[in-house]
């Protein structure tokens, strides 16, 4: 019998989604990983990490580093398992953080 607390849950490629910048870079888009093609993207299921361009070995469920605020960005923000609520929560927050405009302060 397997002990779920000591074994890593298997990551399944069919459950992975990508949060990326949309064609209009001020917005984000969610795509099924199985339909995503980019020579700069690498996925390592065994080590549970992904890479895009110079951003390497980012754990699945986490985002890359924000490139700065505003529009004009390209690529992947994060890779998430759509069956895990904590991954979806991170994805929602990352989408907002990565598309905030500079100088937009809602607290004023």
N, C-alpha and C positions, 0 to 999 in steps of 0.2 A: 504494500500500500504506500502511495506517495504522500509525503508530508508537504502540504502546500506552503507552509511557513518557511521551509528550508530550501525549497526549489523555486527557481525563477519561473514565473508564468511565461508560457511561450508567447512570443510575439508572432502574429500571423499577418503576412503581407496583405491578405484580403481585408483586414481590419484597419489598415493604415490610410490616413488622409493627410494631405499637404495643405498648409495655409501658405498662400503665395500672394504676391502683389498682382492685382488684376491688370488688364490692359491699360486702364486708367490708373496709374500708380498711386493715386490718392485713396484707393479702395483695396480691399483684399478679396480673395476668392478661395474657396475650398475645392480641391480636386481629389479624386480617387488616385491613390499612388499607382495603381495598376495602369492608369491611362496617362501617366505623366512621363514625358521624355525630355531630358536635358542632359547634354554631355557633361555638364558641371556638377550633376547630382550623383551621389553615391550612397547606397544603403548597405549596412552591415547588420543583418538580422542576428547573427550569432553574438555579436558584441552589443547589440541593441543601440546602435548609433547611426547617425547620418552625417553627410558632409555636403557642402555646396561651395564651390570655388575655394577660397582660402579658409573658410570656416570648416573645421574638421572635428570629427568625433563628438558630435553633439548628441546627448542622450535623446532617444525617442521620447516624446512628451515635453520636450524643451524647445525653446526658440533659439535662433542665432542671436548675435548682438545687434541691437538697433543701429542702423547706419546713420542716424541723425533724423531730425524731424522734417516733415514736409513731404512734398511729392517728388517724383523723379527717381524712384527706386525700382529695383528689378530683382526678381528671384524668389527664393523660398524663405519664408519666415520661420516655419517650424513643421515638424512631422509628428503626428499624434495618432494614438489608437482610439478609434471612434467608439470602442466598447468600454472605455474607462472615463468615468465622469471627471476625475481629476485632470485628465488630459484635455477634455472638452472645456473645462473651466479655464485652464491655462491658455487654450487657443483663443477663447473669447477675449481675454485680457490682452494677449499678444496682438490680436488684430487691432484693437483700439490703440495700444501703445505705439505700434509701428506706423500708424497712419495719422497721428496727431500732428497738427500744424504748428510751426514755431510762432510764438507770440500770442497763441490762443490760450488765455488764462481765464477759466470759467469762475475762479474765485473772486475776481475783481467786481 
